[in-house]
Amino acid sequence: MCVELPCEIRTPLVDQETQENETISLVLVISKPRKVTWLKNGQELDLTTERFQASVSEDGLRHVLTLRGVTKDEWAEFTASIDDAAHGIKTSSCKVTVSGMCQLRIQSSAGREISSSLRATG
């Protein structure tokens, strides 16, 4: 009987800092071809827009999420969720920060988090 080894993350996502209107790429390399779902702050990304484009190498190992025309709304945590079949879900995450911006996070007494991006001025 042959037991399949789990998929490994060979190159995890890396935190990135960028400026508004730039284009950045988040790169993930895994050891086996697997379905990857891209998330922003825990919510699945709509990849039907021109701003977000996901691509996969021919061998299915290199997954890239390209963000075009970055705005303050991309100040977020991005996650690649890898469906490793019998071995479950594996994830790799990174933070994207937009320079010239600062993010304020407040937690209410009810435990609800409120966040806002503010533009830093001279």
HUPELIN-V384795 format. One record per residue. N is the residue number from 1. RES is the residue in one small letter. PHI is phi in whole degrees, 0 to 359 (NA if undefined). OMEGA is omega as a letter, one per 30 degrees, with the letter a starting at -180 (none if undefined). Layout:
# HUPELIN-V384795
N:RES:PHI:OMEGA / N:RES:PHI:OMEGA
This chain:
# HUPELIN-V384795
1:m:NA:a / 2:c:257:l / 3:v:259:a / 4:e:282:l / 5:l:285:l / 6:p:291:l / 7:c:291:l / 8:e:246:l / 9:i:272:a / 10:r:275:l / 11:t:229:a / 12:p:284:l / 13:l:295:a / 14:v:237:l / 15:d:305:a / 16:q:224:l / 17:e:244:a / 18:t:216:l / 19:q:247:l / 20:e:302:l / 21:n:72:l / 22:e:276:l / 23:t:244:l / 24:i:230:l / 25:s:233:l / 26:l:258:a / 27:v:242:l / 28:l:232:l / 29:v:238:a / 30:i:239:a / 31:s:272:a / 32:k:219:l / 33:p:296:a / 34:r:215:l / 35:k:286:l / 36:v:242:l / 37:t:250:a / 38:w:261:a / 39:l:236:l / 40:k:235:a / 41:n:50:l / 42:g:83:a / 43:q:251:a / 44:e:299:a / 45:l:284:l / 46:d:274:a / 47:l:271:l / 48:t:272:l / 49:t:272:l / 50:e:285:a / 51:r:287:a / 52:f:242:l / 53:q:225:l / 54:a:257:l / 55:s:224:a / 56:v:225:l / 57:s:294:a / 58:e:303:a / 59:d:278:l / 60:g:78:a / 61:l:260:a / 62:r:256:a / 63:h:245:a / 64:v:231:l / 65:l:251:l / 66:t:257:l / 67:l:249:a / 68:r:256:l / 69:g:59:a / 70:v:307:l / 71:t:239:l / 72:k:300:l / 73:d:292:l / 74:e:274:l / 75:w:290:a / 76:a:196:l / 77:e:259:l / 78:f:252:a / 79:t:228:l / 80:a:259:l / 81:s:256:a / 82:i:256:l / 83:d:274:a / 84:d:260:l / 85:a:47:a / 86:a:295:a / 87:h:265:l / 88:g:89:a / 89:i:262:l / 90:k:243:l / 91:t:225:l / 92:s:224:a / 93:s:230:l / 94:c:212:l / 95:k:254:l / 96:v:251:l / 97:t:245:a / 98:v:253:a / 99:s:295:a / 100:g:85:l / 101:m:236:l / 102:c:230:a / 103:q:244:l / 104:l:255:l / 105:r:237:a / 106:i:234:l / 107:q:250:a / 108:s:286:l / 109:s:296:l / 110:a:277:l / 111:g:89:l / 112:r:276:l / 113:e:268:l / 114:i:242:l / 115:s:228:l / 116:s:212:l / 117:s:264:a / 118:l:240:l / 119:r:278:l / 120:a:282:l / 121:t:240:a / 122:g:317:none
